[in-house]
Amino acid sequence: MGLTTEQVERYRADGWLAPLDVLDLVDAISLAKQLESAESTYPDHLHASNRNNAHLAFPFLADLATHPAIVDAVRSLIGDDISLWSTVLFIKEPGSSAFVSWHQDAHYMALEPDNFVTAWVALTPSTLESGCVSVLPGTHTSQARHSDTFGDDNILTRGQQVDDVDTSGMVHLELQPGQMSLHHPRLIHGSQPNRSNQRRVGVAMQAYLGGNVRPTSGQHHVMHIAGRKPPSEFSISPRPFGICTPAGLATRAAANQALADVLYDGAEIRRGL
Ligand SMILES: O=C(O)CCC(=O)C(=O)O
């Protein structure tokens, strides 16, 4: 069905939209359970430092990434030709100090133009108490300067943060399980620790790329989602056809290596890959 004209205009002006209903509550809870069960069965492939691109090895996450309600909304913003650059499981355990500093996603993604969008789907309640995503409306129209902190509790790759940030207009994107937010790649956003007694689980499709987006440097792997095939500058990752098959794990490993090379380009420290 896609977004209404009014929603598209609001996104263009503010850089975000939320909440949008995409899954039934029952389906969202069932997905959260499936994820928990996968975490305990495949701990090597889903631990806290291995949460990128799990959709390439776990079919239920690929199904989420291709869910018509999500893809239709995304199509309204970036056009018919859609590919998926990466996914991230943003999980904050109850009472943990993990947080996300104020940042713009596009800063380290090496992609132009910025015709791409992140869909963040809540599988558990994402509230002010549990550390929901907060955004600074209207900040997507310019590029801010960032510094790397590599802070221990910072979930981001380099602990990158915007140098000078005015948080006075901050909006908290509270979501119930099954709802999603959409945010522009240059929107400044971040999140606080989870002070609730429940896990805060979000799956970020980060990001869906429009057909005119190209890498500015590095190797980039994408999964084809809709419309025409991704341009030849991208390597295409196939959908997984079984949980953690050798082929799926190899596809994910290659995509994660390329992703890390892009995200850590020029960094003084590398964590993980
Ligand atoms: O889940 C969070 O707390 C942060 C999410 C985020 O930074 C993103 O989706 O780009």
The ligand as a Gaussian input file, in Angstrom:
#p B3LYP/6-31G(d) Opt

LIG

0 1
 O       18.756000       0.936000      18.043000
 C       19.350000       1.925000      18.432000
 O       19.390000       2.223000      19.618000
 C       20.065000       2.807000      17.454000
 C       19.677000       2.523000      16.043000
 C       20.462000       3.252000      15.018000
 O       21.398000       3.967000      15.279000
 C       20.069000       3.060000      13.627000
 O       19.157000       2.280000      13.335000
 O       20.683000       3.711000      12.760000

